[in-house]
């Protein structure tokens, strides 16, 4: 019995179609990367299109969500009058058109949040100021650019604030909120939808102290993370993992990501086990900061914090572009309150932020953002210097230094007492060479360089290149090791890949065959790919795999496609 591990390095696919002998399986990923996102991330520069007004009157409490690669929904409140929405359509990379305004609530609304369940349906969570500030939700159905709504459903009859909703599946979602009527506790509830009818399960407290700035992100259909300001613990920035089963939620332990006063939390999913939180570090000059969190069982482990704006920051809105990139839009209070965006590139728990780019020269508030493609996003905002009119703009990622390496595979195997590291590239640009690093820690808290001398690269090539290196540093039986590749470009810039793990065999096993070297005879096509890929293999006699897994470019497991013996014909 073998475990087959396949590394797929284009993580923006909607559907993975697997041809397994005579078995064919359709797989849809459960987080951001499973949706029909297209495009290629170009870097962490930004070019903005033209500002487009979606509302000529004063606009407040904005929220937005992606429907597909060219459509999104905008939700907003009028000045103490009603809540409404519009459907936006991206026109190329620099303009937007909007459909008609549809009112979903005839009273004053605040704390709006929206999530798309499908390309034609969405759910809005909001506070109904005309009914004791109760937490309320409503479902919208889209036909063209028109929207119809079902009946509202109250999810919290008490006073409510800081609503945050995210999709679990096409017919379920989760909401985090501050339950003012229950001692200001941080609370969640799971909702389900049938047509446009909503129903809710029991409410579950995730923080039994005063809670502000809730931001919920779903990592899968059964896992959520909530980031928030824990006012009962010195206003620390805190996050917690919840496991969803039906309409119930169970929570793990709280984890602090900022041991100072924290506001404007905005959490986004990067991959099944990774997420990022953008926030304002109040005690550090109210600067804009971000951190990456990793889930391990019920625990969250955070990396270091990284500053994206070293001046006072407000109205933070983050959106993930793919598993390695996310954008942050915000009010740069220290820069005349202009609207500004930047892009963060993630490697492990490290974030490298690009330059800051101004999208609005006026006083900018109520920022909200959503991805469209892996290389573009929409930011909506209220421009106080233009009568608080509702405005939208498209940002497209750019770079003067495109990614120099497209990695094809990265594996570690052990055969005949040789520990062999093998990797391939699909293309290289100005690549000088490679280094290999090994660690006993997944986070690479400490590490050593495996190669004694620099490993020369192909330079510039559009052909597939294969490399291998034998790790001669002793290993301990039964211990797990983690490997990373470092590419070094001619201009001195570097890029890391991995980690991938290898567990040394116990002493009693001699020359075990590595899973990645099993004689399975597989073919992956097309490679690279945009939206779907075929993986076909024909096991030899007595070589039927027990597992088939997909990993992304960072060596993180995306999906176990099956974990049982295949039936032979």
C-alpha angles and dihedrals in degrees: 000000000000136000112223117207120194123187114210113189101193103075099177097088127131099197133023111199111200123197104196109179101290093342121094121191131184113212126192116188116234101223138054095295092059095065124092094272113155137181133066124270104244101190139285099294119103134214116192127210125213124307111251124197115225093175130029094199133068111298130197143170097029128194133169140185135188118248098179138328093296105024135067139164124239120203124190147153128242119225100288093317117086149329120252144168142205135195115237126205122199111229105203114309099308112043143046135205124202135209126223123302115259120195114220097177130028096207136064113291133191137174094040120186128172138190130184116231095184135352088273104035137056142167127228122204116195146149115258104217090188093062110049090291089285120179106252137177135194134184125229128203120202128214111174104313093331125099131203124190135212126214121302121250125203113226095178121025091192125082107290138193141170097036116191122178131184136175122259097175139335089284105029140056142169130231127201119195147153110261101210091179091058101055092286091288121170106249140179135199133185119226132194131200135211112182100319095327117111131202131180137210130214121313117247126201115225096176122028093202136067108303130195137175097025116192119180124194125180115223092186140340090284105032131066136174124207120198118193149147108268101212090180090061103051091288091288120172104250139175135193136190122231128195115212122210113173104310096335126095128199121192134212127209124311117250124201116224096175120029091201136068107302133191141170096035115192117180125192133181117241100173138339093286102022134071138162131223122203114195147148117265099211097188092050097065089289087281122170112255139171138197137189121230128199125203120224112175105307093336132093122213119194130203126214121302120252127203118229096173121025093196132071110301135194141171097031118196120178128184129183118235098184137327092295106031135058134166129223123203120188151148106269095213091180091056102056090287091284121166109256136176135190136176126233123208114207127210112172102313093332121106124200112193123204125216122302116254125200115229096172127029091196132080101290127202142164093033116191128171142186135181121248101179133354088269102039142049140178125233121195124192147154114254108212092190089058100050094281089285118174109254137180135193137180121231120200122196117239137172138189087206110050118201104286097204133049105192118212102186141346120193141162121206139172121217132155091355091304120122103209127192113199129180137166134202126209092202138354133198121197091336110168099184152296144272126194124212131193130199139172088218124074088215092053091234085160129009146163133222112250101195116074092202135029112275109228118230133210093258103214118002139149092195127089110269125195126206133182137181133183116228106218096176108113119258131204119238114257095010122126119230130191125215133199132186123218120200117201117203127209090254090056098254117135137205129196127215127194146332102227119177134227126186115207113232119251117261095257093060117082123202097340113194113247116239090234091056096050111131097249102132099217131177128201119199141212096019118210099027140183111206110354141017136194120223115189129176139167114207118217121231113300091004100099109144122235094204138029115194136177121214129189128228092277092057093254119143110246101178143354101219095191137348105190137081114276118235114245121220 
